[in-house]
Amino acid sequence: MEKKYTAIVRKSKLEYVAICLELNVSARGEDLADVEKNLRTAIELYLVDIKEHPETAVSSISTDEFIEFLRDTEPEWYKEPGEGVLLRSLEVHEVPSYA
């Protein structure tokens, strides 16, 4: 059985950026198909590297790193929430799983 990984994809000003939550591996692309292909490749290469170097410490993305990722890829249209609102909107189209 193949392991599945969760990815978050965001559009920044110039490109799409994706991050695998379980492995803390990221990729970029010009469009959704490109970033998905690049993230799959990055995950595959990372898993090969882990097999070749078992001493590599594998860890999921930390909360602080995830928040930094969200801030760095904040869309141009985003506006601060109104007064008294604690939550910020997050546009989510789909959260793919990669095997």
C-alpha positions as CSV (number, residue, x, y, z in Angstrom):
1,M,0.0,0.0,0.0
2,E,1.3,3.4,-1.0
3,K,1.5,6.2,1.6
4,K,-0.6,9.3,0.9
5,Y,0.6,12.8,1.6
6,T,-1.4,16.0,2.0
7,A,-0.5,19.1,0.1
8,I,-1.6,22.7,0.4
9,V,-1.3,24.8,-2.8
10,R,-1.4,28.6,-2.8
11,K,-1.1,31.2,-5.6
12,S,1.5,33.8,-4.8
13,K,1.9,37.0,-6.9
14,L,4.0,35.2,-9.6
15,E,3.4,31.5,-9.3
16,Y,1.8,28.6,-7.5
17,V,3.5,27.2,-4.4
18,A,2.7,23.8,-2.8
19,I,3.9,22.2,0.4
20,C,3.6,18.6,1.6
21,L,2.5,18.8,5.2
22,E,3.9,15.5,6.4
23,L,7.4,15.8,4.8
24,N,7.8,19.6,4.8
25,V,8.7,19.5,1.1
26,S,7.8,22.3,-1.2
27,A,7.6,23.0,-5.0
28,R,6.7,25.8,-7.3
29,G,4.9,26.0,-10.7
30,E,3.4,28.3,-13.3
31,D,0.0,26.7,-12.9
32,L,-1.8,24.0,-10.9
33,A,-0.8,21.2,-13.1
34,D,2.9,22.3,-13.1
35,V,3.0,22.7,-9.3
36,E,1.4,19.4,-8.8
37,K,3.9,17.6,-11.1
38,N,6.8,19.4,-9.4
39,L,5.6,18.5,-5.9
40,R,5.2,14.9,-6.9
41,T,8.7,14.9,-8.2
42,A,10.1,16.6,-5.1
43,I,8.3,14.1,-2.8
44,E,9.7,11.1,-4.9
45,L,13.2,12.5,-4.8
46,Y,13.0,13.2,-1.1
47,L,11.8,9.7,-0.3
48,V,14.7,8.2,-2.4
49,D,17.1,10.5,-0.5
50,I,15.7,9.2,2.8
51,K,16.3,5.6,1.8
52,E,19.9,6.4,0.8
53,H,20.5,8.4,4.0
54,P,18.5,6.9,6.8
55,E,20.1,9.3,9.3
56,T,18.0,12.1,7.7
57,A,15.5,13.5,10.2
58,V,12.0,13.5,8.7
59,S,9.5,15.8,10.3
60,S,6.2,17.3,9.3
61,I,5.9,21.1,8.9
62,S,5.7,23.0,12.2
63,T,2.9,25.4,12.9
64,D,5.3,28.4,12.7
65,E,6.6,27.2,9.3
66,F,3.0,26.7,8.1
67,I,2.0,30.2,9.2
68,E,5.1,31.6,7.4
69,F,4.1,29.6,4.2
70,L,0.6,31.1,4.4
71,R,1.8,34.6,4.9
72,D,4.4,34.3,2.1
73,T,1.8,33.2,-0.3
74,E,-1.0,35.6,0.8
75,P,-3.0,36.5,-2.3
76,E,-3.1,40.1,-3.5
77,W,-6.9,40.3,-3.1
78,Y,-6.7,39.5,0.6
79,K,-7.8,42.2,3.0
80,E,-7.5,42.3,6.8
81,P,-10.6,41.1,8.6
82,G,-13.0,43.6,10.0
83,E,-13.0,44.9,13.6
84,G,-13.9,42.2,16.1
85,V,-13.3,39.4,13.6
86,L,-10.6,36.9,14.7
87,L,-10.6,34.5,11.7
88,R,-9.0,35.2,8.4
89,S,-10.4,33.7,5.2
90,L,-8.5,31.0,3.4
91,E,-9.5,30.2,-0.1
92,V,-9.4,26.4,-0.5
93,H,-10.3,24.8,-3.9
94,E,-9.0,21.3,-3.1
95,V,-6.5,19.6,-0.9
96,P,-5.0,16.8,-2.9
97,S,-3.4,13.7,-1.4
98,Y,-0.3,12.3,-3.2
99,A,0.8,8.7,-3.1
